[in-house]
């Protein structure tokens, strides 16, 4: 089943084309890395999938529904989006932050229900953050904070999880911890995850699918064996590399 289908997607900022005729199909339960140089359109692609931006041309279907036609509340129930440098407020406990993920289900001035509380606990248990529930967000390490933000997105009960550079500025231990967590969630819950990543080796090791972008166009998409080639890396990143098998480890020359 297709979770995300993108057809002929184009997007321009004033005077600057950013996405050019993007065509992608991502299956349900998959974990896909979006790779490419800075400024190539990765973040803009995620924002179009989330419905935050409207395409200039083309269409984005999420679970068969045009995402732009959904009301904001309905989009939030379908798609969880973790942007770069998220700061939900440092005066909150971790439980408070994850509880914000239930806002799409609450009416105006409505208190959270038992169902909301159970959803929050489930999301925190899935991300191994329930033991952090009473701690202040500002007291967490980078890896702990990122897990709490993922829990907040999961509390929305989305079918699709979008993450923009979720492991940037984290030590390698926390990078592996976060990416392993997302891979496990895809396997156990069937959620479809898409992450903008810069570490090609990390993506190759943990993500089942890859999308390689250059100057707003898709250069290659598919498994690591198809996408991570010396020719593609040279074309997109302008660098010569050696590919070390069997894990397709990319080593600059």
C-alpha positions in Angstrom: 0.0 0.0 0.0 1.2 3.5 -0.9 1.4 5.8 2.1 2.8 8.7 0.1 2.5 9.4 -3.6 3.9 12.5 -5.1 3.1 13.4 -8.8 4.7 16.2 -10.7 5.4 18.3 -7.6 6.9 21.7 -8.3 7.4 24.5 -5.7 8.9 27.9 -6.1 9.9 30.5 -3.6 9.6 34.1 -5.0 11.9 34.2 -8.0 13.5 30.8 -7.2 12.4 27.4 -8.3 13.0 24.9 -5.5 11.3 21.6 -6.4 11.2 20.5 -10.0 8.8 17.7 -11.1 9.2 15.4 -8.1 7.6 12.0 -8.5 7.8 9.6 -5.6 6.0 6.6 -4.2 6.6 5.5 -0.6 5.1 2.3 0.8 3.3 2.0 4.2 5.6 1.0 7.0 8.8 2.1 5.2 11.6 4.2 6.6 13.0 6.5 3.9 16.0 8.9 4.1 16.1 12.1 2.0 19.6 13.0 1.1 21.3 15.8 -0.7 23.4 19.0 -0.4 22.3 22.0 1.7 19.8 24.1 -0.2 18.7 21.3 -2.6 15.0 21.3 -1.5 14.9 18.6 1.2 13.1 20.7 3.8 10.8 22.1 1.2 9.8 18.6 0.1 8.9 17.6 3.7 6.9 20.8 4.2 4.9 20.0 1.0 4.3 16.4 2.2 3.1 17.7 5.5 0.7 20.2 3.9 2.5 23.2 5.5 3.2 24.4 2.0 1.0 24.1 -1.0 2.5 22.9 -4.3 2.7 25.3 -7.2 2.0 22.4 -9.4 1.5 18.7 -8.9 -0.1 16.7 -6.1 0.8 15.0 -2.8 -1.4 12.1 -1.7 -1.1 10.8 1.8 -3.0 7.5 2.3 -4.8 8.3 -1.0 -6.0 11.8 0.1 -4.7 15.1 -1.3 -3.0 16.5 1.8 -3.7 20.1 0.9 -7.5 19.5 0.9 -7.5 18.4 4.6 -8.3 20.8 7.4 -5.3 21.5 9.7 -6.7 19.4 12.5 -7.2 16.4 10.1 -3.7 16.8 8.7 -2.3 16.7 12.2 -4.1 13.5 12.9 -2.6 11.9 9.7 0.9 13.4 9.6 3.4 14.1 12.5 6.1 16.6 11.5 9.2 17.4 13.5 11.0 20.4 12.0 14.6 21.4 12.5 15.5 23.1 15.8 12.2 22.5 17.5 11.8 24.2 20.8 8.4 23.6 22.3 9.1 25.7 25.4 11.5 25.1 28.2 9.1 25.7 31.1 7.3 22.4 30.5 7.8 18.9 31.8 8.3 16.1 29.2 4.7 14.9 30.0 3.4 18.4 29.1 5.3 18.5 25.8 4.1 15.0 24.7 0.6 16.0 25.7 0.7 18.8 23.2 0.5 16.1 20.5 -3.1 15.5 21.6 -4.2 19.0 20.6 -5.7 17.9 17.3 -8.2 15.8 19.3 -9.2 18.4 21.8 -12.0 20.9 21.4 -11.7 24.5 22.5 -11.3 24.7 26.3 -11.6 20.9 26.5 -9.6 19.1 29.1 -7.7 15.9 28.1 -9.6 12.7 28.4 -8.6 9.3 29.5 -8.0 8.4 25.9 -5.6 11.3 25.6 -3.7 10.3 28.8 -3.4 6.7 27.5 -2.1 8.0 24.1 0.5 10.1 25.8 1.7 7.2 28.0 1.8 4.8 25.1 3.9 7.3 23.0 6.3 7.8 25.9 6.6 4.1 26.5 7.3 3.5 22.8 10.1 6.0 22.9 11.5 4.9 26.3 10.7 8.4 27.8 8.0 7.5 30.3 10.6 7.6 33.1 11.4 11.2 32.0 7.8 12.4 32.3 8.2 14.6 35.3 11.6 16.1 34.3 11.9 19.6 32.8 12.6 19.6 29.1 15.6 21.9 29.6 17.3 19.3 31.9 17.5 16.7 29.1 20.4 15.6 26.9 20.1 16.2 23.2 19.2 12.5 22.6 16.6 12.5 25.4 15.0 15.7 24.1 14.7 14.3 20.5 13.0 11.1 21.8 10.5 13.3 23.7 9.8 15.3 20.5 9.2 12.0 18.6 6.9 10.9 21.4 4.9 14.1 21.0 4.5 13.4 17.3 3.5 9.8 18.0 0.8 11.0 20.5 -0.9 12.5 17.5 -1.5 8.9 16.3 -0.2 9.8 12.8 0.2 7.3 10.0 3.1 9.2 8.6 6.1 10.7 10.6 8.2 13.4 8.9 11.5 14.4 10.5 13.8 17.2 9.4 17.4 16.5 10.4 16.4 14.6 13.6 20.0 13.7 14.5 21.9 16.9 13.6 24.2 18.1 16.4 23.9 14.8 18.3 26.8 12.6 19.3 27.1 9.4 17.3 25.6 7.4 20.2 22.4 9.4 20.2 22.3 9.4 16.4 22.2 5.6 16.3 19.7 5.6 19.2 17.2 7.9 17.5 17.5 6.3 14.0 17.2 2.8 15.5 14.2 3.9 17.4 12.4 5.1 14.3 13.3 2.0 12.4 11.8 -0.1 15.3 8.6 2.0 15.3 8.1 1.5 11.6 8.5 -2.3 12.1 6.3 -2.5 15.2 3.5 0.0 14.4 3.4 0.2 10.6 4.0 4.0 10.7 5.7 5.4 7.6 8.8 7.5 8.4 10.6 10.0 6.2 13.8 11.7 7.6 16.1 14.3 6.1 19.6 13.1 6.9 23.1 14.2 6.1 25.0 11.1 7.2 24.9 8.8 4.2 26.4 5.9 6.1 23.8 6.2 8.9 21.0 6.3 6.3 22.4 3.3 4.4 22.6 1.3 7.5 19.2 1.9 9.0 16.8 3.2 6.2 15.2 0.8 3.8 14.7 3.4 1.1 16.5 6.6 0.0 15.7 9.6 -2.1 18.7 11.5 -3.5 18.1 15.1 -4.5 20.1 17.7 -6.4 19.0 21.2 -7.1 15.4 20.3 -6.5 15.2 17.2 -8.7 15.3 13.5 -7.7 18.5 12.0 -9.0 17.8 8.5 -7.7 15.4 6.7 -5.4 15.2 3.1 -4.1 17.4 0.9 -1.9 20.9 1.8 -0.8 22.3 -0.6 -3.3 20.7 1.4 -6.1 21.1 4.9 -4.7 24.5 4.8 -3.0 26.9 4.5 -5.9 30.1 6.3 -6.6 28.6 7.9 -9.7 25.6 9.3 -7.8 27.7 10.6 -4.9 30.0 12.3 -7.4 27.1 13.8 -9.3 25.2 15.1 -6.3 28.0 16.0 -3.8 30.9 16.7 -6.2 33.3 14.4 -4.4 35.1 11.2 -5.3 34.4 8.3 -2.8 35.0 4.6 -2.4 32.1 2.4 -1.5 33.1 -0.4 0.9 30.9 -3.5 0.8 28.8 -5.1 2.2 27.3 -2.2 4.0 28.0 0.4 1.3 30.2 2.4 3.6 31.1 5.7 1.9 34.7 6.8 2.3 35.9 10.1 0.7 39.1 9.7 -1.3 
